[in-house]
Amino acid sequence: MGAVVSGAKPFVALGVSGRTASGKSTLIRGMQLVPWVQVISFGRYVVAQAKNQGLPIDKPTLQKLGDELVGRDAKTFLTNAIEASGPPDTAIRVAVFDGIRHETIWSAIEDHYQIAHGIGLRCTEAICLKRLMDRDGISSEQAMAILAHPMEKAAERFVSNAAVTLCTDLLDRDDVGRAGRAIAEMFRGP
């Protein structure tokens, strides 16, 4: 088993994955409304590492740094991200991991927790492209380059094997947030 932070360890781990702009952050915001959930963001951890190293905070740099950190040692990366999220209290029953894209990270999560389930978000490329352009104010060429990154394909593989899959094409933000809360409630554990 992995490191236990402050003597408390959630019972269930949920790994959320999906393409860029599929609704992961919105789903997780809904999950955060449930009092026994702690969100562990690999992205926030990688951003903090980039700042510590004086690197630019842009998607290509962060993706490269994240790949390097995971490639060195996935279990250490996981432990560091958990510790950076702060110690959970004893009421925390579900650890939610934002943005699962590496098989080695998922394996480390499965080794670390009693129960681990994948939550996959499906979104057509056209919808993800529109959301990404609207959200980030970028051109279609820039958005297509982001969606063409190899990690986008890795996210799709994870989604295909997820315990729960949610298609977000026709859902608005409120619907996705409500779905996040319902999923967190469903996996509360004993």
HUFENPE-V317975 format. One record per pair of residues at least 6 apart in sequence whose C-alpha atoms are under 6 Angstrom apart, sorted by sequence separation. I is the first residue (numbers start at 1). J is the second residue. If there is no record, write none. Layout:
<<I | J> <I | J>>
This chain:
<<110 | 116> <70 | 77> <129 | 143> <46 | 66> <74 | 104> <74 | 105> <75 | 108> <45 | 81> <120 | 159> <120 | 162> <119 | 162> <118 | 162> <121 | 165> <123 | 167> <40 | 85> <118 | 163> <119 | 164> <120 | 165> <121 | 166> <122 | 167> <123 | 168> <117 | 163> <119 | 165> <121 | 167> <123 | 169> <101 | 154> <101 | 155> <36 | 91> <37 | 92> <36 | 92> <39 | 95> <40 | 96> <41 | 97> <36 | 93> <37 | 94> <38 | 95> <39 | 96> <40 | 97> <41 | 98> <37 | 95> <6 | 87> <13 | 94> <15 | 96> <16 | 97> <5 | 87> <8 | 90> <10 | 92> <11 | 93> <12 | 94> <13 | 95> <14 | 96> <15 | 97> <16 | 98> <17 | 99> <10 | 93> <13 | 96> <16 | 99> <17 | 100> <10 | 94> <16 | 100> <10 | 95> <15 | 100> <22 | 123> <14 | 116> <18 | 120> <11 | 114> <12 | 115> <13 | 116> <14 | 117> <15 | 118> <16 | 119> <17 | 120> <18 | 121> <12 | 116> <14 | 118> <15 | 119> <16 | 120> <22 | 128> <21 | 128> <2 | 112> <21 | 131> <1 | 112> <21 | 132> <19 | 152> <18 | 155> <17 | 155> <30 | 177> <30 | 178> <27 | 176> <31 | 180> <27 | 177> <30 | 180> <31 | 181> <26 | 177> <30 | 181> <28 | 180> <27 | 180> <31 | 184>>
